[in-house]
Amino acid sequence: MVAEQLRPHGVTDERVLQAMASVPREEFLAPRMRSHAYEDRALAIECGQTISQPLVVALMAQAASLQPDEIALEVGTGSGYAAAILSRLCRRVMTIEREPALAEHALETLRRLGFDNIEVAVGDGSLGWPAEAPYNVILVAAAAREVPQALIDQLADGGRMVIPVATSDDEPQDLRLYARHGADVIYRSLFPVLFVPLRTG
């Protein structure tokens, strides 16, 4: 996966490559799906959700430039795979999932595999998780029509947020990197993606 999918397609951060190599993706899939674990595509998990394509997980983590002493918020826990990757790159990960069954299963998997710097919560991801804010990095694994103000408010000064934004119904979403500098928040587009919608409420 690292040699054939990640390095040739723009993943150059050695810390990200090491994290991707160290986390067993098959452990986050149902037994019947495990033979597909290292294919270069998103795969179905419970509750109509997906585990993201490895390349997208790696490129999002690379764009976020996570540092070892930082705290990250992930919106959309899903299987827990991306949270596991992030946990190898920073001090602590807070991850939020709206589907209780997914959150419970992800927590069980993460604990079984020995990830002890990840906290899983059930809630509306568009509201973030104010109790642990501010965050140095926020990664959103679902596409928003508009960037939730609550997430911007929970970014630390100097913080970065990677989020897919749905600009049209008939086009891929725009993956964006937002950066906060004091009161100013600016963004740049990274590449087109296809994520499940960010549901609110």
C-alpha positions as CSV (number, residue, x, y, z in Angstrom):
1,M,0.0,0.0,0.0
2,V,2.7,2.5,1.0
3,A,5.0,1.6,-2.0
4,E,2.3,1.3,-4.7
5,Q,-0.5,3.6,-3.7
6,L,0.8,6.3,-1.4
7,R,4.4,7.3,-2.4
8,P,3.7,7.5,-6.1
9,H,0.6,9.7,-5.5
10,G,2.0,12.5,-3.5
11,V,2.4,11.2,0.1
12,T,5.9,12.3,1.0
13,D,5.6,12.9,4.8
14,E,7.6,10.1,6.3
15,R,5.7,10.3,9.6
16,V,2.4,9.8,7.7
17,L,3.8,6.9,5.7
18,Q,5.1,5.2,8.8
19,A,1.7,5.7,10.5
20,M,-0.1,4.2,7.5
21,A,2.3,1.2,7.5
22,S,1.8,0.6,11.2
23,V,-2.0,0.5,11.4
24,P,-3.6,-2.8,10.2
25,R,-6.5,-1.6,8.0
26,E,-8.1,-5.1,7.9
27,E,-8.8,-4.9,11.7
28,F,-11.3,-2.1,11.0
29,L,-13.3,-4.1,8.6
30,A,-15.9,-6.9,8.9
31,P,-14.3,-10.4,8.4
32,R,-15.9,-10.8,4.9
33,M,-14.3,-7.5,3.8
34,R,-10.8,-8.1,5.1
35,S,-9.4,-9.6,1.9
36,H,-10.1,-6.2,0.3
37,A,-8.4,-4.2,3.1
38,Y,-5.4,-2.9,1.0
39,E,-7.3,-2.1,-2.2
40,D,-7.1,1.5,-3.2
41,R,-10.7,2.4,-2.7
42,A,-13.3,3.2,0.0
43,L,-15.1,0.2,1.5
44,A,-18.5,-0.3,3.0
45,I,-18.9,-0.5,6.8
46,E,-22.0,-0.6,9.0
47,C,-24.8,2.0,9.0
48,G,-24.4,2.8,5.3
49,Q,-21.0,4.4,5.9
50,T,-17.6,3.8,4.4
51,I,-13.9,3.5,5.5
52,S,-12.1,6.0,3.3
53,Q,-9.6,5.2,0.6
54,P,-6.1,4.9,2.1
55,L,-4.7,7.5,-0.2
56,V,-7.3,10.0,0.9
57,V,-6.7,9.3,4.6
58,A,-2.9,9.8,4.0
59,L,-3.2,13.0,2.0
60,M,-5.6,14.5,4.5
61,A,-3.3,13.7,7.4
62,Q,-0.3,15.1,5.4
63,A,-2.2,18.3,4.6
64,A,-3.0,18.8,8.3
65,S,0.7,18.7,9.3
66,L,0.0,17.2,12.7
67,Q,2.8,17.6,15.3
68,P,3.6,15.2,18.2
69,D,2.4,17.5,20.9
70,E,-0.9,18.6,19.2
71,I,-4.6,17.7,19.8
72,A,-6.8,16.7,17.0
73,L,-10.6,16.5,16.5
74,E,-12.0,14.1,14.0
75,V,-15.6,14.5,12.8
76,G,-17.0,11.1,11.6
77,T,-15.3,8.3,13.4
78,G,-16.7,5.6,11.2
79,S,-14.6,2.4,11.7
80,G,-12.0,4.3,13.7
81,Y,-9.3,3.7,11.1
82,A,-8.5,7.3,10.4
83,A,-8.5,8.1,14.1
84,A,-5.9,5.4,14.6
85,I,-3.7,7.0,11.9
86,L,-4.0,10.4,13.5
87,S,-3.2,9.0,16.9
88,R,0.3,8.0,15.6
89,L,0.9,11.6,14.6
90,C,-0.2,13.7,17.6
91,R,-0.6,13.6,21.3
92,R,-4.4,13.0,21.5
93,V,-7.4,12.5,19.2
94,M,-11.0,13.3,20.1
95,T,-13.3,11.7,17.5
96,I,-17.0,12.1,17.2
97,E,-19.6,9.9,15.6
98,R,-23.4,10.4,15.2
99,E,-24.2,6.6,14.9
100,P,-23.9,5.0,18.4
101,A,-23.4,1.5,16.9
102,L,-20.4,2.7,14.9
103,A,-18.9,4.6,17.8
104,E,-19.2,1.6,20.1
105,H,-17.6,-0.7,17.5
106,A,-14.8,1.7,16.7
107,L,-14.0,2.1,20.4
108,E,-13.9,-1.7,20.9
109,T,-11.5,-2.0,17.9
110,L,-9.2,0.8,19.0
111,R,-9.0,-0.5,22.6
112,R,-8.4,-4.1,21.4
113,L,-5.5,-2.8,19.3
114,G,-4.0,-0.8,22.1
115,F,-4.8,2.8,21.0
116,D,-5.0,4.6,24.3
117,N,-4.8,8.3,23.2
118,I,-8.1,8.3,21.4
119,E,-11.5,9.3,22.9
120,V,-14.7,8.4,21.1
121,A,-17.9,10.4,21.6
122,V,-21.4,10.2,20.2
123,G,-22.9,13.4,18.9
124,D,-23.6,15.9,16.1
125,G,-20.2,16.4,14.4
126,S,-21.2,19.7,12.9
127,L,-21.2,21.1,16.5
128,G,-17.7,19.7,17.1
129,W,-16.8,18.9,20.7
130,P,-16.5,22.1,22.7
131,A,-15.5,20.5,26.0
132,E,-12.0,19.7,24.7
133,A,-11.5,22.7,22.4
134,P,-9.5,24.4,21.1
135,Y,-7.9,21.9,18.7
136,N,-4.7,22.3,16.7
137,V,-6.2,20.2,13.9
138,I,-9.8,19.3,12.8
139,L,-10.4,16.6,10.2
140,V,-13.9,16.1,8.8
141,A,-14.7,12.8,7.1
142,A,-18.1,14.0,5.7
143,A,-19.0,16.7,3.1
144,A,-20.5,19.9,4.4
145,R,-22.6,22.3,2.3
146,E,-21.1,25.1,4.4
147,V,-18.2,24.9,6.8
148,P,-19.8,24.8,10.3
149,Q,-19.0,27.9,12.3
150,A,-18.7,25.8,15.5
151,L,-15.8,24.0,14.0
152,I,-14.0,27.2,13.0
153,D,-14.6,28.5,16.5
154,Q,-13.0,25.4,18.0
155,L,-9.7,25.8,16.0
156,A,-6.8,27.1,18.0
157,D,-4.8,30.0,16.7
158,G,-2.5,28.5,14.1
159,G,-4.9,25.6,13.8
160,R,-5.7,23.7,10.5
161,M,-8.9,22.1,9.4
162,V,-9.3,19.7,6.5
163,I,-12.9,19.4,5.3
164,P,-14.7,18.4,2.1
165,V,-17.1,21.0,0.9
166,A,-20.0,20.2,-1.4
167,T,-20.2,23.1,-3.8
168,S,-22.7,21.5,-6.3
169,D,-25.0,18.5,-6.5
170,D,-23.5,17.2,-9.7
171,E,-19.8,17.7,-9.1
172,P,-17.2,16.1,-6.7
173,Q,-16.7,17.9,-3.4
174,D,-13.8,20.3,-2.9
175,L,-11.4,19.1,-0.2
176,R,-10.1,22.3,1.5
177,L,-7.4,23.1,4.0
178,Y,-8.5,26.0,6.3
179,A,-5.9,27.8,8.5
180,R,-6.6,30.1,11.4
181,H,-4.4,33.1,12.2
182,G,-5.9,35.1,15.0
183,A,-9.3,36.3,13.7
184,D,-8.5,35.5,10.1
185,V,-9.4,32.1,8.5
186,I,-8.2,31.4,5.0
187,Y,-8.4,28.3,2.9
188,R,-7.0,26.6,-0.2
189,S,-8.4,23.8,-2.3
190,L,-6.6,20.5,-2.3
191,F,-8.3,18.1,-4.7
192,P,-11.8,16.7,-5.5
193,V,-13.2,14.0,-3.3
194,L,-16.4,12.0,-2.7
195,F,-17.5,11.7,0.9
196,V,-20.8,10.9,2.5
197,P,-22.8,14.1,3.5
198,L,-22.3,15.7,6.9
199,R,-25.6,15.4,8.7
200,T,-26.6,17.9,11.2
201,G,-29.2,17.9,14.0
